[in-house]
Amino acid sequence: MTYVIAQPCVDVKDKACIEECPVDCIYEGKRSLYIHPDECVDCGACEPVCPVEAIYYEDDVPSQWSEYYKANVEFFDDLGSPGGAAKMGEIPKDHPIIATLPLQVVTD
């Protein structure tokens, strides 16, 4: 089981979750953040700090965003398990589900 980052994070990437994650398993893509399903320890520290409420336990992802579980898992297909997001920096790609979304206008 793991946590999943859904649509509200796209083009926002607040990163408060990254600061809270004790195991450094939240990776940054071009337009969204992704939680590595094999590195996440299910502590839940990321969920309450997300200002846009984009993080859900995998069984609790709202049905309209159910494909984001797949996006979070498949994002790592070619990366494997790097063993920590900090050393990776921004990864210059996104899962196709996210990459094909219209650009979200972020207002402060």
All heavy atoms as an XYZ file, in Angstrom:
834
protein
N       0.837     -1.187      0.000
C       0.000      0.000      0.000
C       0.875      1.241      0.000
O       1.990      1.224      0.496
C      -0.908      0.016      1.227
C      -1.881     -1.128      1.254
S      -3.011     -0.988     -0.146
C      -4.368     -1.902      0.470
N       0.332      2.311     -0.550
C       1.098      3.542     -0.665
C       0.155      4.739     -0.743
O      -1.053      4.583     -0.867
C       2.005      3.488     -1.916
O       2.882      4.596     -1.902
C       1.202      3.500     -3.193
N       0.732      5.888     -0.705
C      -0.013      7.122     -0.931
C       0.143      7.513     -2.393
O       1.101      7.130     -3.060
C       0.487      8.227     -0.003
C      -0.075      8.068      1.392
C       0.481      7.178      2.294
C      -1.199      8.790      1.789
C      -0.049      7.008      3.557
C      -1.737      8.628      3.056
C      -1.166      7.739      3.935
O      -1.702      7.569      5.184
N      -0.828      8.283     -2.885
C      -0.899      8.661     -4.289
C      -1.100     10.170     -4.377
O      -1.875     10.738     -3.610
C      -2.083      7.937     -4.978
C      -2.290      8.429     -6.397
C      -1.886      6.434     -4.947
N      -0.404     10.800     -5.309
C      -0.596     12.225     -5.563
C      -1.484     12.355     -6.795
O      -1.180     11.806     -7.846
C       0.743     12.940     -5.757
C       1.551     12.842     -4.461
C       0.524     14.399     -6.159
C       2.932     13.466     -4.508
N      -2.593     13.109     -6.652
C      -3.598     13.210     -7.703
C      -3.579     14.578     -8.401
O      -2.693     15.395     -8.178
C      -4.984     12.915     -7.113
N      -4.580     14.818     -9.210
C      -4.679     15.967    -10.100
C      -4.448     17.332     -9.447
O      -3.833     18.198    -10.082
C      -6.030     15.933    -10.823
C      -6.166     16.916    -11.968
C      -6.556     18.310    -11.520
O      -7.218     18.486    -10.512
N      -6.114     19.298    -12.269
N      -4.900     17.597     -8.229
C      -4.692     18.947     -7.683
C      -3.223     19.391     -7.598
O      -2.945     20.586     -7.519
C      -5.320     18.877     -6.294
C      -6.379     17.830     -6.428
C      -5.763     16.800     -7.354
N      -2.291     18.458     -7.662
C      -0.862     18.799     -7.599
C      -0.309     19.251     -8.948
O       0.701     19.952     -9.002
C      -0.056     17.605     -7.094
S       1.709     17.920     -6.897
N      -0.964     18.866    -10.029
C      -0.442     19.158    -11.363
C      -0.263     20.664    -11.548
O      -1.185     21.438    -11.314
C      -1.356     18.568    -12.457
C      -0.861     18.958    -13.846
C      -1.443     17.050    -12.325
N       0.921     21.051    -11.934
C       1.334     22.435    -12.167
C       1.390     23.280    -10.897
O       1.602     24.486    -10.966
C       0.455     23.113    -13.233
C       0.577     22.437    -14.583
O       1.696     22.020    -14.936
O      -0.443     22.313    -15.285
N       1.216     22.654     -9.727
C       1.329     23.379     -8.450
C       2.661     23.032     -7.791
O       3.453     23.909     -7.485
C       0.152     23.051     -7.495
C       0.356     23.689     -6.140
C      -1.160     23.500     -8.109
N       2.878     21.729     -7.555
C       4.112     21.213     -6.948
C       4.575     22.050     -5.753
O       5.685     22.543     -5.714
C       5.228     21.118     -7.996
C       4.929     20.193     -9.133
C       6.106     19.844    -10.009
C       6.987     20.952    -10.438
N       8.068     20.525    -11.343
N       3.723     22.171     -4.749
C       4.027     22.956     -3.550
C       5.264     22.475     -2.803
O       6.013     23.262     -2.269
C       2.806     22.951     -2.610
C       3.088     23.650     -1.306
O       3.088     24.895     -1.298
O       3.346     22.947     -0.306
N       5.463     21.197     -2.723
C       6.627     20.537     -2.120
C       6.656     20.512     -0.596
O       7.638     20.074     -0.005
C       7.947     21.109     -2.655
C       8.096     20.992     -4.159
C       9.428     21.517     -4.613
C       9.466     21.616     -6.121
N      10.685     22.256     -6.578
N       5.594     20.945      0.075
C       5.536     20.802      1.535
C       5.610     19.327      1.912
O       6.203     18.959      2.924
C       4.263     21.429      2.095
N       5.050     18.482      1.067
C       5.073     17.038      1.314
C       6.498     16.494      1.281
O       6.851     15.611      2.070
C       4.201     16.306      0.302
S       4.636     16.627     -1.428
N       7.303     17.020      0.381
C       8.693     16.576      0.276
C       9.439     16.867      1.573
O      10.208     16.044      2.065
C       9.394     17.245     -0.928
C       8.813     16.698     -2.230
C      10.902     17.040     -0.886
C       9.306     17.402     -3.492
N       9.197     18.045      2.137
C       9.861     18.434      3.379
C       9.446     17.556      4.554
O      10.234     17.333      5.469
C       9.562     19.904      3.680
C      10.164     20.839      2.640
C       9.680     22.278      2.777
O       9.152     22.640      3.848
O       9.835     23.019      1.797
N       8.223     17.040      4.535
C       7.715     16.212      5.626
C       8.081     14.735      5.504
O       8.100     14.016      6.488
C       6.187     16.317      5.718
C       5.696     17.614      6.278
C       6.122     17.859      7.711
O       6.053     16.933      8.556
O       6.537     18.987      8.000
N       8.361     14.282      4.303
C       8.590     12.856      4.065
C       9.879     12.382      4.740
O      10.967     12.823      4.382
C       8.654     12.578      2.564
S       8.898     10.821      2.199
N       9.759     11.446      5.685
C      10.956     10.983      6.401
C      11.836     10.027      5.598
O      12.969      9.764      5.991
C      10.381     10.289      7.631
C       9.056      9.776      7.182
C       8.542     10.821      6.218
N      11.321      9.493      4.471
C      12.097      8.524      3.695
C      12.447      9.028      2.297
O      12.966      8.261      1.481
C      11.382      7.150      3.622
C      11.317      6.504      4.994
C      10.005      7.268      2.998
N      12.170     10.298      2.000
C      12.584     10.915      0.740
C      12.069     10.144     -0.475
O      12.804      9.871     -1.416
C      14.121     11.032      0.705
C      14.637     11.939     -0.393
O      13.922     12.883     -0.786
O      15.762     11.694     -0.864
N      10.759      9.806     -0.453
C      10.200      8.996     -1.541
C       9.287      9.781     -2.471
O       8.621      9.198     -3.321
C       9.456      7.787     -0.978
S       7.887      8.189     -0.184
N       9.256     11.107     -2.342
C       8.408     11.927     -3.210
C       9.298     12.598     -4.241
O      10.135     13.438     -3.917
C       7.590     12.951     -2.405
C       6.749     12.218     -1.345
C       6.715     13.783     -3.346
C       6.015     13.124     -0.386
N       9.105     12.196     -5.490
C       9.947     12.635     -6.598
C       9.237     13.726     -7.400
O       8.012     13.753     -7.495
C      10.271     11.443     -7.505
C      11.173     10.435     -6.843
C      10.698      9.563     -5.862
C      12.514     10.350     -7.172
C      11.527      8.643     -5.241
C      13.359      9.424     -6.570
C      12.852      8.578     -5.599
O      13.686      7.670     -4.982
N      10.027     14.581     -8.016
C       9.489     15.690     -8.779
C       9.612     15.437    -10.273
O      10.711     15.257    -10.803
C      10.231     16.976     -8.417
C       9.710     18.199     -9.145
C      10.430     19.476     -8.770
O      11.373     19.433     -7.946
O      10.040     20.519     -9.308
N       8.468     15.428    -10.960
C       8.448     15.390    -12.419
C       8.345     16.818    -12.935
O       8.441     17.779    -12.167
N       8.134     16.967    -14.217
C       8.049     18.303    -14.797
C       6.824     19.076    -14.319
O       6.907     20.263    -14.053
C       8.035     18.226    -16.321
C       9.370     17.818    -16.916
C       9.319     17.804    -18.421
C       9.178     19.231    -18.880
N       9.827     19.566    -20.119
N       5.674     18.391    -14.204
C       4.431     19.085    -13.863
C       3.773     18.598    -12.571
O       2.808     19.206    -12.113
C       3.427     18.922    -15.000
C       3.879     19.575    -16.297
C       2.840     19.449    -17.377
N       1.588     20.097    -17.005
C       0.440     19.866    -17.629
N       0.365     19.024    -18.639
N      -0.663     20.489    -17.229
N       4.277     17.517    -12.001
C       3.649     16.959    -10.810
C       4.684     16.262     -9.944
O       5.815     16.025    -10.370
C       2.552     15.959    -11.212
O       1.805     15.549    -10.090
N       4.278     15.944     -8.734
C       5.096     15.148     -7.824
C       4.553     13.726     -7.834
O       3.376     13.500     -8.109
C       5.038     15.731     -6.411
C       5.478     17.184     -6.278
C       5.274     17.671     -4.839
C       6.913     17.378     -6.699
N       5.415     12.766     -7.514
C       5.062     11.348     -7.555
C       5.622     10.652     -6.319
O       6.779     10.865     -5.964
C       5.659     10.669     -8.794
C       5.203     11.264    -10.099
C       5.821     12.392    -10.631
C       4.149     10.698    -10.800
C       5.404     12.940    -11.834
C       3.726     11.232    -12.009
C       4.357     12.353    -12.518
O       3.946     12.895    -13.712
N       4.824      9.789     -5.710
C       5.275      9.007     -4.555
C       5.696      7.622     -5.042
O       4.911      6.909     -5.680
C       4.169      8.897     -3.496
C       3.833     10.300     -2.965
C       4.595      7.961     -2.368
C       2.660     10.339     -2.004
N       6.933      7.256     -4.732
C       7.438      5.941     -5.148
C       6.747      4.866     -4.312
O       6.893      4.833     -3.084
C       8.953      5.855     -4.968
C       9.560      4.729     -5.721
N       9.251      3.418     -5.461
C      10.434      4.719     -6.759
C       9.914      2.643     -6.282
N      10.647      3.419     -7.095
N       5.998      3.951     -4.945
C       5.217      2.969     -4.183
C       6.050      1.973     -3.387
O       5.578      1.463     -2.373
C       4.397      2.261     -5.262
C       5.172      2.453     -6.524
C       5.841      3.795     -6.387
N       7.284      1.709     -3.804
C       8.118      0.754     -3.079
C       8.963      1.418     -1.995
O       9.472      0.740     -1.112
C       9.031     -0.009     -4.043
C       8.246     -0.871     -5.012
O       7.157     -1.359     -4.642
O       8.714     -1.044     -6.152
N       9.124      2.715     -2.058
C       9.922      3.438     -1.062
C       9.060      4.057      0.035
O       9.542      4.326      1.131
C      10.762      4.520     -1.747
C      11.805      3.947     -2.700
C      12.581      5.006     -3.451
O      12.411      6.211     -3.181
O      13.385      4.620     -4.333
N       7.788      4.272     -0.245
C       6.861      4.854      0.732
C       6.640      3.866      1.876
O       6.434      2.677      1.658
C       5.531      5.170      0.051
S       4.256      5.824      1.140
N       6.697      4.369      3.116
C       6.497      3.521      4.290
C       5.115      3.717      4.916
O       4.866      3.281      6.032
C       7.613      3.739      5.343
C       8.964      3.294      4.799
C       7.656      5.183      5.814
N       4.233      4.387      4.192
C       2.841      4.584      4.622
C       2.706      5.333      5.946
O       1.784      5.081      6.711
C       2.092      3.251      4.706
C       2.064      2.500      3.397
O       2.089      3.155      2.346
O       2.024      1.259      3.433
N       3.608      6.253      6.217
C       3.534      6.991      7.488
C       2.445      8.057      7.472
O       1.953      8.454      8.522
C       4.890      7.621      7.827
S       5.351      9.014      6.771
N       2.095      8.547      6.288
C       1.034      9.529      6.167
C       1.439     10.956      6.483
O       0.586     11.841      6.516
N       2.711     11.222      6.700
C       3.153     12.578      7.059
C       2.888     13.579      5.941
O       2.673     14.763      6.192
C       4.639     12.567      7.413
N       2.889     13.120      4.708
C       2.712     14.006      3.562
C       1.280     14.517      3.405
O       1.058     15.654      2.990
C       3.134     13.296      2.283
S       2.245     11.741      1.966
N       0.328     13.691      3.724
C      -1.078     13.999      3.435
C      -1.586     15.280      4.096
O      -2.141     16.141      3.410
C      -1.959     12.806      3.818
C      -3.404     12.987      3.438
C      -4.256     11.791      3.830
O      -3.837     10.994      4.702
O      -5.334     11.661      3.258
N      -1.406     15.472      5.395
C      -1.997     16.667      6.016
C      -1.308     17.984      5.656
O      -1.906     19.040      5.836
C      -1.888     16.389      7.518
C      -0.795     15.397      7.659
C      -0.810     14.586      6.391
N      -0.089     17.943      5.143
C       0.613     19.195      4.825
C       0.370     19.666      3.393
O       0.778     20.768      3.034
C       2.130     19.106      5.101
C       2.392     18.817      6.566
C       2.794     18.088      4.209
N      -0.299     18.879      2.581
C      -0.548     19.253      1.188
C      -1.595     20.368      1.147
O      -2.747     20.151      1.526
C      -1.030     18.049      0.380
S      -1.378     18.469     -1.348
N      -1.217     21.558      0.674
C      -2.147     22.688      0.687
C      -3.290     22.565     -0.324
O      -4.295     23.258     -0.199
C      -1.260     23.886      0.360
C      -0.151     23.319     -0.443
C       0.085     21.935      0.126
N      -3.155     21.683     -1.304
C      -4.213     21.522     -2.303
C      -4.944     20.183     -2.164
O      -5.733     19.801     -3.030
C      -3.662     21.703     -3.739
C      -3.192     23.126     -3.962
C      -2.556     20.705     -4.050
N      -4.673     19.459     -1.089
C      -5.330     18.180     -0.796
C      -5.253     17.214     -1.979
O      -6.248     16.657     -2.423
C      -6.765     18.403     -0.352
C      -6.837     19.231      0.929
C      -8.256     19.485      1.408
O      -9.217     18.999      0.788
O      -8.381     20.190      2.420
N      -4.020     17.008     -2.465
C      -3.803     16.134     -3.613
C      -3.328     14.746     -3.226
O      -3.216     13.879     -4.083
C      -2.776     16.771     -4.548
N      -3.042     14.504     -1.948
C      -2.445     13.231     -1.529
C      -3.491     12.372     -0.824
O      -4.158     12.829      0.107
C      -1.229     13.469     -0.614
C      -0.194     14.323     -1.352
C      -0.628     12.133     -0.161
C       0.988     14.738     -0.497
N      -3.592     11.130     -1.295
C      -4.575     10.186     -0.760
C      -3.925      8.835     -0.534
O      -3.048      8.425     -1.294
C      -5.732      9.985     -1.759
C      -6.505     11.229     -2.032
C      -6.130     12.079     -3.064
C      -7.607     11.578     -1.268
C      -6.836     13.243     -3.331
C      -8.322     12.732     -1.522
C      -7.927     13.559     -2.546
O      -8.626     14.709     -2.805
N      -4.414      8.139      0.500
C      -4.050      6.740      0.653
C      -4.622      6.019     -0.564
O      -5.715      6.350     -1.037
C      -4.626      6.189      1.965
C      -4.064      4.850      2.348
C      -2.724      4.713      2.697
C      -4.867      3.725      2.365
C      -2.199      3.473      3.038
C      -4.354      2.490      2.717
C      -3.014      2.370      3.049
O      -2.495      1.152      3.391
N      -3.928      5.061     -1.117
C      -4.331      4.477     -2.395
C      -5.763      3.958     -2.419
O      -6.426      4.031     -3.446
C      -3.356      3.401     -2.864
C      -3.465      2.076     -2.176
C      -2.536      1.035     -2.781
O      -1.340      1.092     -2.494
O      -3.020      0.169     -3.539
N      -6.274      3.463     -1.311
C      -7.657      2.971     -1.271
C      -8.670      4.110     -1.167
O      -9.870      3.875     -1.299
C      -7.854      2.023     -0.083
C      -7.130      0.705     -0.263
O      -6.774      0.360     -1.414
O      -6.906      0.013      0.747
N      -8.199      5.332     -0.911
C      -9.091      6.473     -0.708
C      -9.057      7.496     -1.838
O      -9.653      8.565     -1.719
C      -8.734      7.176      0.610
C      -8.910      6.266      1.811
O      -9.782      5.381      1.771
O      -8.164      6.442      2.800
N      -8.356      7.189     -2.927
C      -8.293      8.123     -4.052
C      -9.703      8.286     -4.623
O     -10.366      7.289     -4.931
C      -7.325      7.620     -5.153
C      -7.337      8.559     -6.348
C      -5.917      7.471     -4.606
N     -10.189      9.525     -4.747
C     -11.522      9.732     -5.332
C     -11.616      9.116     -6.733
O     -10.643      9.110     -7.489
C     -11.644     11.262     -5.396
C     -10.727     11.758     -4.323
C      -9.574     10.781     -4.322
N     -12.788      8.616     -7.063
C     -12.956      7.874     -8.319
C     -12.578      8.697     -9.552
O     -12.052      8.145    -10.514
C     -14.389      7.356     -8.447
O     -15.303      8.434     -8.429
N     -12.802     10.002     -9.520
C     -12.459     10.815    -10.701
C     -10.950     10.891    -10.932
O     -10.503     11.286    -12.006
C     -13.068     12.220    -10.619
C     -12.416     13.161     -9.613
C     -13.096     13.181     -8.249
O     -13.680     12.187     -7.824
N     -13.010     14.307     -7.565
N     -10.154     10.520     -9.940
C      -8.701     10.547    -10.058
C      -8.089      9.154     -9.907
O      -6.888      9.014     -9.658
C      -8.089     11.495     -9.026
C      -8.517     12.920     -9.202
C      -8.733     13.584    -10.375
C      -8.778     13.863     -8.165
N      -9.098     14.877    -10.128
C      -9.139     15.076     -8.776
C      -8.735     13.800     -6.772
C      -9.465     16.215     -8.055
C      -9.056     14.934     -6.049
C      -9.416     16.125     -6.699
N      -8.866      8.114    -10.110
C      -8.383      6.752     -9.887
C      -7.173      6.413    -10.759
O      -6.310      5.632    -10.348
C      -9.500      5.734    -10.116
O      -9.969      5.808    -11.450
N      -7.057      6.998    -11.954
C      -5.921      6.699    -12.822
C      -4.602      7.250    -12.283
O      -3.526      6.884    -12.759
C      -6.160      7.197    -14.251
C      -6.079      8.695    -14.406
C      -7.406      9.437    -14.217
O      -8.387      8.830    -13.774
O      -7.447     10.634    -14.506
N      -4.640      8.099    -11.281
C      -3.410      8.642    -10.712
C      -2.620      7.599     -9.923
O      -1.412      7.741     -9.757
C      -3.692      9.896     -9.873
C      -3.945     11.081    -10.761
C      -5.185     11.277    -11.341
C      -2.931     11.973    -11.064
C      -5.412     12.339    -12.188
C      -3.152     13.043    -11.908
C      -4.394     13.220    -12.471
O      -4.604     14.280    -13.321
N      -3.285      6.552     -9.456
C      -2.543      5.443     -8.849
C      -1.610      4.848     -9.906
O      -0.411      4.678     -9.669
C      -3.481      4.370     -8.286
C      -2.713      3.137     -7.846
C      -2.044      3.134     -6.632
C      -2.600      2.025     -8.673
C      -1.293      2.031     -6.239
C      -1.865      0.918     -8.287
C      -1.212      0.932     -7.068
O      -0.466     -0.157     -6.691
N      -2.163      4.574    -11.076
C      -1.372      4.028    -12.188
C      -0.241      4.981    -12.566
O       0.895      4.560    -12.786
C      -2.303      3.793    -13.381
C      -1.631      3.280    -14.618
C      -2.661      3.105    -15.740
C      -1.983      2.679    -17.007
N      -2.928      2.467    -18.099
N      -0.540      6.263    -12.630
C       0.479      7.259    -12.990
C       1.625      7.265    -11.985
O       2.797      7.334    -12.367
C      -0.147      8.646    -13.089
N       1.302      7.186    -10.685
C       2.346      7.193     -9.660
C       3.206      5.941     -9.720
O       4.405      6.006     -9.485
C       1.726      7.350     -8.263
C       1.500      8.782     -7.861
O       2.244      9.355     -7.074
N       0.472      9.402     -8.411
N       2.623      4.812    -10.043
C       3.384      3.567    -10.137
C       4.215      3.532    -11.417
O       5.423      3.284    -11.384
C       2.438      2.339    -10.066
C       3.189      1.057    -10.385
C       1.788      2.250     -8.684
N       3.588      3.810    -12.547
C       4.270      3.691    -13.841
C       5.325      4.769    -14.078
O       6.215      4.575    -14.896
C       3.243      3.698    -14.970
C       2.390      2.445    -14.979
C       1.331      2.442    -16.065
O       1.195      3.446    -16.803
O       0.620      1.423    -16.166
N       5.242      5.882    -13.370
C       6.265      6.928    -13.495
C       7.652      6.347    -13.225
O       8.646      6.787    -13.788
C       5.965      8.070    -12.519
C       6.962      9.191    -12.553
C       6.932     10.146    -13.559
C       7.934      9.299    -11.574
C       7.858     11.193    -13.583
C       8.863     10.333    -11.593
C       8.817     11.285    -12.603
N       7.716      5.340    -12.368
C       8.994      4.757    -11.952
C       9.408      3.531    -12.753
O      10.445      2.932    -12.469
C       8.943      4.421    -10.457
C       8.723      5.642     -9.612
C       7.455      5.956     -9.140
C       9.770      6.498     -9.323
C       7.247      7.101     -8.383
C       9.570      7.646     -8.565
C       8.302      7.946     -8.103
N       8.638      3.144    -13.774
C       8.955      1.946    -14.558
C      10.378      1.966    -15.104
O      11.085      0.973    -15.023
C       7.961      1.760    -15.711
C       6.643      1.160    -15.254
O       6.517      0.780    -14.065
O       5.722      1.087    -16.102
N      10.811      3.078    -15.658
C      12.163      3.125    -16.226
C      13.201      3.652    -15.244
O      14.395      3.567    -15.500
C      12.186      3.945    -17.518
C      11.777      5.390    -17.319
O      11.075      5.690    -16.339
O      12.164      6.234    -18.152
N      12.754      4.162    -14.098
C      13.687      4.679    -13.092
C      14.077      3.636    -12.056
O      15.104      3.756    -11.398
C      13.071      5.874    -12.354
C      12.799      7.129    -13.181
C      12.009      8.131    -12.348
C      14.085      7.739    -13.673
N      13.218      2.646    -11.878
C      13.454      1.663    -10.826
C      13.236      2.307     -9.474
O      12.361      3.145     -9.298
N      14.070      1.937     -8.517
C      13.993      2.501     -7.172
C      15.300      3.236     -6.887
O      16.264      2.637     -6.406
C      13.767      1.383     -6.146
O      13.568      1.929     -4.867
N      15.337      4.536     -7.193
C      16.578      5.303     -7.033
C      17.070      5.410     -5.589
O      18.228      5.718     -5.368
C      16.234      6.682     -7.576
C      15.042      6.473     -8.439
C      14.301      5.324     -7.823
N      16.182      5.163     -4.615
C      16.611      5.201     -3.224
C      16.705      6.593     -2.634
O      17.490      6.835     -1.734
N      15.900      7.493     -3.122
C      15.860      8.835     -2.565
C      15.693      9.900     -3.622
O      16.420      9.937     -4.607
N      14.715     10.765     -3.410
C      14.387     11.795     -4.391
C      15.371     12.951     -4.394
O      15.619     13.548     -5.438
C      12.980     12.314     -4.130
N      15.941     13.286     -3.248
C      16.798     14.474     -3.145
C      17.962     14.435     -4.125
O      18.298     15.441     -4.749
C      17.299     14.650     -1.721
N      18.543     13.268     -4.292
C      19.700     13.164     -5.190
C      19.311     13.216     -6.662
O      20.154     13.453     -7.517
C      20.496     11.896     -4.896
C      19.760     10.605     -5.211
C      20.587      9.391     -4.841
C      19.805      8.107     -5.075
N      20.545      6.951     -4.635
N      18.031     13.028     -6.960
C      17.562     13.000     -8.347
C      17.255     14.399     -8.892
O      17.429     14.640    -10.073
C      16.305     12.140     -8.466
C      16.492     10.676     -8.143
S      17.522      9.797     -9.328
C      16.509      9.846    -10.783
N      16.749     15.280     -8.036
C      16.301     16.577     -8.534
C      15.056     16.397     -9.390
O      14.405     15.360     -9.351
N      14.726     17.416    -10.181
C      13.566     17.295    -11.052
C      13.872     16.315    -12.176
O      14.896     16.413    -12.839
C      13.173     18.649    -11.650
C      11.930     18.555    -12.511
C      11.498     19.879    -13.106
O      11.322     20.841    -12.337
O      11.361     19.948    -14.343
N      12.954     15.386    -12.375
C      13.081     14.396    -13.436
C      12.344     14.971    -14.653
O      11.177     15.339    -14.543
C      12.496     13.045    -12.983
C      13.281     12.538    -11.763
C      12.522     12.029    -14.120
C      12.616     11.436    -10.994
N      13.012     15.088    -15.783
C      12.440     15.806    -16.926
C      11.386     15.032    -17.717
O      11.479     14.868    -18.928
C      13.668     16.113    -17.789
C      14.599     14.988    -17.505
C      14.379     14.643    -16.044
N      10.377     14.544    -17.004
C       9.283     13.829    -17.661
C       8.080     13.818    -16.735
O       8.183     14.211    -15.568
C       9.687     12.387    -17.998
C       9.810     11.488    -16.761
C       9.992     10.030    -17.136
C       9.866      9.149    -15.902
N       9.568      7.776    -16.218
N       6.966     13.396    -17.258
C       5.757     13.131    -16.485
C       5.108     11.892    -17.070
O       5.389     11.505    -18.212
C       4.764     14.306    -16.561
C       5.105     15.411    -15.582
O       5.155     15.128    -14.368
O       5.331     16.548    -16.021
N       4.254     11.270    -16.296
C       3.466     10.155    -16.825
C       2.543     10.727    -17.902
O       2.088     11.869    -17.783
C       2.651      9.507    -15.694
C       1.961      8.267    -16.144
N       0.731      8.293    -16.765
C       2.328      6.961    -16.092
C       0.369      7.065    -17.064
N       1.322      6.235    -16.664
N       2.240      9.972    -18.966
C       1.368     10.471    -20.036
C       0.015     11.004    -19.549
O      -0.514     11.951    -20.132
C       1.199      9.266    -20.957
C       2.437      8.458    -20.736
C       2.800      8.654    -19.289
N      -0.552     10.417    -18.509
C      -1.822     10.909    -17.971
C      -1.685     12.378    -17.566
O      -2.579     13.184    -17.785
C      -2.281     10.043    -16.770
C      -2.725      8.672    -17.254
C      -3.369     10.735    -15.968
C      -2.965      7.658    -16.146
N      -0.552     12.730    -17.001
C      -0.311     14.096    -16.533
C       0.227     14.977    -17.661
O      -0.195     16.122    -17.828
C       0.630     14.064    -15.324
C      -0.132     13.438    -14.149
C       1.142     15.456    -14.972
C       0.692     12.821    -13.101
N       1.124     14.439    -18.457
C       1.737     15.220    -19.527
C       0.719     15.720    -20.543
O       0.906     16.775    -21.144
C       2.817     14.400    -20.222
N      -0.360     15.000    -20.737
C      -1.359     15.381    -21.731
C      -2.464     16.289    -21.184
O      -3.305     16.749    -21.946
C      -2.006     14.136    -22.367
O      -2.607     13.347    -21.337
C      -0.963     13.319    -23.104
N      -2.442     16.569    -19.887
C      -3.439     17.481    -19.314
C      -3.211     18.902    -19.808
O      -2.075     19.307    -20.022
C      -3.350     17.485    -17.786
C      -3.866     16.266    -17.042
C      -3.514     16.398    -15.558
C      -5.360     16.109    -17.220
N      -4.281     19.675    -19.946
C      -4.086     21.095    -20.272
C      -3.316     21.767    -19.125
O      -3.464     21.363    -17.964
C      -5.506     21.655    -20.380
C      -6.424     20.500    -20.293
C      -5.669     19.307    -19.823
N      -2.558     22.775    -19.457
C      -1.801     23.521    -18.449
C      -2.758     24.136    -17.441
O      -3.754     24.761    -17.826
C      -0.958     24.605    -19.117
C      -0.006     25.364    -18.224
C       1.049     24.436    -17.618
C       0.682     26.470    -19.005
N      -2.478     23.895    -16.151
C      -3.298     24.464    -15.069
C      -2.770     25.861    -14.748
O      -1.573     26.028    -14.557
C      -3.187     23.596    -13.815
C      -3.410     22.121    -14.019
C      -4.851     21.756    -14.263
O      -5.756     22.336    -13.706
N      -5.054     20.801    -15.150
N      -3.630     26.830    -14.662
C      -3.237     28.169    -14.284
C      -3.225     28.236    -12.762
O      -4.250     28.014    -12.121
C      -4.174     29.231    -14.866
C      -3.782     30.615    -14.396
C      -4.187     29.147    -16.377
N      -2.049     28.485    -12.196
C      -1.886     28.534    -10.750
C      -1.902     29.993    -10.312
O      -1.122     30.804    -10.798
C      -0.571     27.855    -10.321
C      -0.407     27.901     -8.819
C      -0.524     26.427    -10.815
N      -2.806     30.307     -9.388
C      -2.882     31.670     -8.855
C      -2.517     31.646     -7.398
O      -2.801     30.689     -6.680
C      -4.300     32.259     -9.036
O      -5.235     31.413     -8.382
C      -4.651     32.386    -10.505
N      -1.883     32.686     -6.946
C      -1.486     32.756     -5.530
C      -2.557     33.384     -4.683
O      -3.275     34.212     -5.027
C      -0.199     33.572     -5.383
C       0.981     32.842     -6.017
O       0.959     31.607     -6.036
O       1.906     33.523     -6.486
